[in-house]
Amino acid sequence: MHYTQNEKLTQITSNTLIVGVDIAKNKQVARAFDDRGFEFGKRISFSNDREGFETFLRWAAMHQENHHKTDMIVGMEPTGHYWLPL
């Protein structure tokens, strides 16, 4: 998907949970924020495999439910090939 900067920004509303993921070889780290940049809880570290990804999904869903967010955007910078399992 090729969105302009303005199109990307319009996707983020007060109903959006924003999750940033730092990609690495063995462990990923994720943090969750609202549209104003306030962080929800602590970051999570999870392994780069199916079990880790399922842990990440549960963590993200918990934040989405706890903070009454109907939408979620997950952003990451692909680092080498390590992002492919995600």
C-alpha positions, 0 to 999 in steps of 0.5 A: 500500500502506498499512502501519502503522508496525509492519507496515513495521518487521517487513518489515526483517530482517537479510536486508534491503538498505535503499536510500534514494533522494534524488529530484531533477530531473536526478540521483538519489542512492542509499545502501545500508544494512543493518538496523542502519544500517551503510552499504555502500560509497559513494553512487551518483548516477544520471540520471533516465532509463532508463540511469540507472535501469539503473545504479541497479539494477546497483548495488543488485543488486551490494550485495545479492549482496556482502552476502548480502541476500535482500530489498531495500526501496527508499525515496524521498520523491516530489518533485514529478513527478521520481520518476515515471520511477523 
